Amino acid sequence: MMSKLSAAAQNILDKTGIPPVGLGTSGRTGDEGMAAILTAIELGYRHIDSAQNYGSEGPMGEAIRRSGLPRSAFFITTKVGDARLDKAQFLPSVEKSLATIGVEQVDLLLVHWPLKNDAVPFADYMTDLAEAKARGWARLIGVSNYPIARLKEADEVLGPGALVTNQMEIHPYLQSPKLRDYARQTGLTLTAYRPLAEGRVADEPLLQQIAAAHGATPGAIALAFLIAEGHIVIPASTKPQRLSDNLKAQEIELSADELAAIRRLDRGERIINPAKSPVWDD
């Protein structure tokens, strides 16, 4: 089904135990969402990323069951929503997520967004995150949308190395060099959401040129670039051919010149920036 991983993809897998290409499931709800996730599984996806706020936990679990593959074949991620971070809700919400998915443990549990103004004490929800792992409800823990300052605070609460990843918007037009360099210095792996810039990379001439040389799509080249930078990627699509093309990104070896050229596409173009966002580093 899959040829040898690129050196960068293999490094990510060896370092984190997380498949370097995953499936984002935001918007994959109901029977239609379940069918889309099942199609991705049939094409070879084993890393599936959900969240309490996506409404896709149930469809994800049902797709996994219908696949006929064992639970151990999958890497399952979900995230605690920012409205459920207080002491009364955090752990019960995780328990509910497990029941909704239909598993006893997720492979990775994230805090979806840090709270502004510490409406809930930061240490409270970080210790609850660690408690979920201690109870065996999550094999690994991490965060999402955390700037460097919050990552440092998390290390103070949990100890360095407790978090396996920070999931952030990263794509060729938003490469977040300050955060990237900090993550490299501390050994933290970043996971790139919206890695295709909501499809904008398909129209990028440079990526089109490199794609032609590799017999790939511009999207696959964008993903291969992010993997080469050391990032896990979680693209989303419902189209079988696009799903297949994206998965093949983990096999593509880009040259040093190609990587350097793609780095020059960075322009700090952020797509996801709701009012609840923290102060970004890049």
C-alpha positions as CSV (number, residue, x, y, z in Angstrom):
1,M,0.0,0.0,0.0
2,M,2.8,2.4,0.9
3,S,6.4,2.5,-0.2
4,K,9.3,3.5,2.0
5,L,8.8,6.7,4.0
6,S,11.0,9.6,3.3
7,A,13.9,10.1,5.8
8,A,12.1,13.1,7.4
9,A,8.8,11.1,7.7
10,Q,10.6,8.2,9.2
11,N,12.3,10.5,11.7
12,I,9.0,11.9,12.9
13,L,7.6,8.4,13.3
14,D,10.6,7.2,15.2
15,K,10.7,10.3,17.4
16,T,7.0,10.6,18.3
17,G,5.3,7.3,17.3
18,I,2.8,9.4,15.4
19,P,2.1,8.7,11.7
20,P,3.5,11.8,9.9
21,V,0.3,12.3,7.7
22,G,-3.0,12.3,9.5
23,L,-6.6,13.0,8.5
24,G,-8.3,16.2,9.7
25,T,-12.0,15.6,10.4
26,S,-13.4,19.0,11.1
27,G,-16.8,19.1,9.4
28,R,-17.0,15.3,9.0
29,T,-20.3,14.8,10.8
30,G,-23.2,12.3,10.5
31,D,-23.3,9.4,8.1
32,E,-21.6,11.4,5.3
33,G,-18.7,12.3,7.5
34,M,-18.4,8.7,8.6
35,A,-18.3,7.5,5.0
36,A,-15.6,10.1,4.2
37,I,-13.4,8.9,7.1
38,L,-14.0,5.3,6.1
39,T,-12.8,6.1,2.6
40,A,-9.7,7.6,4.0
41,I,-9.0,4.5,6.1
42,E,-9.5,2.3,3.0
43,L,-6.9,4.4,1.2
44,G,-4.4,3.9,4.0
45,Y,-4.9,6.6,6.6
46,R,-4.3,5.4,10.2
47,H,-3.8,8.7,12.0
48,I,-7.2,10.4,12.5
49,D,-7.6,13.8,14.2
50,S,-10.9,14.8,15.8
51,A,-12.1,17.2,18.5
52,Q,-15.0,17.6,20.9
53,N,-16.0,20.8,18.9
54,Y,-15.9,19.1,15.5
55,G,-18.8,16.8,16.0
56,S,-16.8,14.1,14.3
57,E,-15.8,11.9,17.3
58,G,-18.8,9.6,16.8
59,P,-18.4,9.3,13.0
60,M,-14.6,8.7,13.5
61,G,-15.3,5.8,15.9
62,E,-17.9,4.3,13.7
63,A,-15.6,4.4,10.6
64,I,-12.9,2.7,12.6
65,R,-15.2,0.0,13.7
66,R,-16.6,-0.5,10.2
67,S,-13.1,-0.7,8.8
68,G,-12.7,-4.2,10.4
69,L,-9.1,-3.3,11.4
70,P,-8.0,-3.7,15.1
71,R,-8.0,-0.6,17.4
72,S,-4.2,-1.0,17.6
73,A,-3.9,-0.1,13.9
74,F,-5.0,3.5,14.5
75,F,-3.6,6.6,16.0
76,I,-6.6,8.6,17.4
77,T,-6.4,12.2,18.5
78,T,-9.1,14.3,20.1
79,K,-9.1,17.7,21.8
80,V,-10.8,19.2,24.9
81,G,-12.9,22.2,23.9
82,D,-12.1,25.6,25.5
83,A,-15.6,25.7,27.1
84,R,-14.8,22.5,29.0
85,L,-11.5,23.4,30.7
86,D,-12.8,24.1,34.2
87,K,-12.4,21.5,37.0
88,A,-16.0,20.5,36.9
89,Q,-16.0,19.6,33.1
90,F,-12.5,18.7,31.9
91,L,-12.2,15.1,33.0
92,P,-15.9,14.3,32.5
93,S,-15.7,15.7,29.0
94,V,-12.8,13.4,28.2
95,E,-14.7,10.4,29.6
96,K,-17.6,11.4,27.3
97,S,-15.3,11.7,24.3
98,L,-14.1,8.1,24.9
99,A,-17.6,6.9,25.1
100,T,-18.6,8.8,21.9
101,I,-15.6,7.4,20.0
102,G,-16.1,4.0,21.5
103,V,-12.6,3.4,22.8
104,E,-11.1,3.1,26.3
105,Q,-8.1,5.3,25.4
106,V,-7.1,7.8,22.7
107,D,-3.6,7.9,21.5
108,L,-3.3,11.7,21.9
109,L,-5.4,14.2,23.9
110,L,-4.9,17.9,23.3
111,V,-6.2,21.1,24.9
112,H,-7.7,22.8,21.8
113,W,-7.1,26.4,22.8
114,P,-5.5,28.1,25.8
115,L,-7.9,30.5,27.6
116,K,-7.4,34.2,27.4
117,N,-7.2,36.1,30.7
118,D,-7.0,32.8,32.6
119,A,-10.8,32.5,33.0
120,V,-9.8,29.1,34.3
121,P,-6.4,28.9,36.0
122,F,-3.9,27.6,33.5
123,A,-2.4,25.2,35.9
124,D,-5.8,23.6,36.5
125,Y,-6.4,22.5,33.0
126,M,-2.8,21.5,32.4
127,T,-2.9,19.3,35.5
128,D,-6.2,17.8,34.4
129,L,-4.6,17.0,31.0
130,A,-1.9,15.1,32.8
131,E,-4.5,13.4,35.0
132,A,-6.3,12.1,31.9
133,K,-3.1,10.5,30.9
134,A,-2.4,9.1,34.4
135,R,-5.9,7.5,34.4
136,G,-5.0,5.8,31.1
137,W,-7.5,7.7,29.1
138,A,-4.8,9.1,26.8
139,R,-1.5,7.5,25.8
140,L,0.1,10.9,24.9
141,I,-0.8,14.5,25.7
142,G,-0.3,17.8,23.9
143,V,-1.7,21.2,23.1
144,S,-3.0,23.2,20.2
145,N,-2.7,26.9,19.4
146,Y,-0.1,27.5,22.1
147,P,2.4,30.3,21.6
148,I,5.9,30.1,23.1
149,A,4.9,31.8,26.3
150,R,2.2,29.3,27.0
151,L,4.5,26.4,26.1
152,K,7.0,27.6,28.7
153,E,4.2,27.8,31.3
154,A,3.1,24.3,30.5
155,D,6.7,23.1,31.0
156,E,6.7,24.8,34.4
157,V,3.5,23.0,35.4
158,L,4.1,19.6,33.9
159,G,7.8,19.4,33.5
160,P,9.8,19.5,30.2
161,G,8.9,16.8,27.7
162,A,5.4,16.1,29.0
163,L,3.8,17.4,25.8
164,V,4.4,15.5,22.6
165,T,3.1,18.1,20.2
166,N,1.7,21.6,19.7
167,Q,-0.9,21.7,16.9
168,M,-0.8,24.9,15.0
169,E,-1.8,26.5,11.7
170,I,1.3,26.0,9.5
171,H,1.6,26.0,5.7
172,P,4.0,27.4,3.1
173,Y,2.6,30.9,3.6
174,L,2.7,30.7,7.4
175,Q,5.9,28.9,8.4
176,S,6.1,30.4,12.0
177,P,9.9,30.5,12.2
178,K,10.0,31.7,15.8
179,L,7.8,28.9,17.0
180,R,9.5,26.4,14.7
181,D,12.9,27.2,16.1
182,Y,11.7,27.1,19.7
183,A,10.1,23.7,19.1
184,R,13.4,22.4,17.6
185,Q,15.4,23.7,20.5
186,T,13.1,22.0,23.1
187,G,12.5,18.8,21.2
188,L,8.8,19.5,20.7
189,T,7.2,18.3,17.4
190,L,4.7,20.6,15.8
191,T,1.6,19.4,14.0
192,A,0.4,21.5,11.1
193,Y,-3.3,22.0,10.6
194,R,-4.6,23.8,7.5
195,P,-1.3,22.6,5.9
196,L,-2.6,23.3,2.4
197,A,-3.7,26.8,3.3
198,E,-7.3,25.8,2.4
199,G,-6.3,24.8,-1.1
200,R,-4.4,27.9,-2.0
201,V,-1.1,26.0,-2.5
202,A,-2.6,24.3,-5.6
203,D,-2.3,27.6,-7.4
204,E,1.3,28.3,-6.4
205,P,3.6,28.3,-9.4
206,L,6.7,27.2,-7.5
207,L,4.8,24.3,-6.0
208,Q,3.4,23.4,-9.4
209,Q,6.9,23.4,-10.9
210,I,8.3,21.2,-8.1
211,A,5.3,18.9,-8.3
212,A,5.8,18.3,-12.0
213,A,9.4,17.2,-11.4
214,H,8.2,14.7,-8.8
215,G,5.1,13.5,-10.5
216,A,3.0,14.7,-7.6
217,T,0.5,17.4,-6.8
218,P,1.3,20.9,-5.4
219,G,-0.5,19.9,-2.3
220,A,1.6,16.8,-1.8
221,I,4.7,18.9,-2.3
222,A,3.5,21.4,0.4
223,L,2.9,18.5,2.8
224,A,6.3,17.0,1.9
225,F,7.9,20.3,2.7
226,L,6.3,20.6,6.1
227,I,7.3,17.0,6.9
228,A,10.9,17.8,5.9
229,E,10.7,20.7,8.3
230,G,9.9,18.2,11.0
231,H,6.2,18.7,11.3
232,I,3.3,16.2,11.4
233,V,0.6,17.2,8.9
234,I,-3.2,16.7,9.1
235,P,-4.7,17.7,5.8
236,A,-8.5,17.3,5.2
237,S,-10.3,16.3,2.1
238,T,-13.4,14.2,1.1
239,K,-12.1,13.5,-2.4
240,P,-10.5,10.0,-2.8
241,Q,-7.9,11.1,-5.3
242,R,-6.9,14.1,-3.1
243,L,-6.7,11.9,0.0
244,S,-4.5,9.5,-1.9
245,D,-2.3,12.2,-3.2
246,N,-1.9,13.8,0.2
247,L,-0.9,10.5,1.8
248,K,1.9,10.0,-0.7
249,A,3.5,13.2,0.6
250,Q,5.2,11.1,3.3
251,E,7.2,9.3,0.5
252,I,8.5,12.4,-1.3
253,E,12.2,13.4,-0.8
254,L,12.7,17.1,-1.7
255,S,16.2,18.5,-2.5
256,A,17.9,21.1,-0.4
257,D,17.3,23.7,-3.2
258,E,13.6,22.8,-3.4
259,L,13.3,23.2,0.4
260,A,15.1,26.5,0.3
261,A,12.8,27.8,-2.5
262,I,9.6,26.8,-0.6
263,R,10.9,28.5,2.6
264,R,10.9,31.8,0.7
265,L,7.1,31.5,0.2
266,D,6.6,32.4,3.9
267,R,4.6,35.6,4.3
268,G,3.0,35.3,7.7
269,E,-0.4,34.7,6.1
270,R,-2.7,33.4,8.9
271,I,-6.1,32.0,8.0
272,I,-7.4,30.9,11.5
273,N,-7.4,33.8,13.9
274,P,-10.6,34.0,16.0
275,A,-11.1,36.5,18.8
276,K,-10.1,33.9,21.4
277,S,-6.6,33.5,19.8
278,P,-3.5,34.1,22.0
279,V,-0.8,36.6,20.9
280,W,1.0,34.7,18.2
281,D,4.8,34.6,18.0
282,D,4.9,34.9,14.2
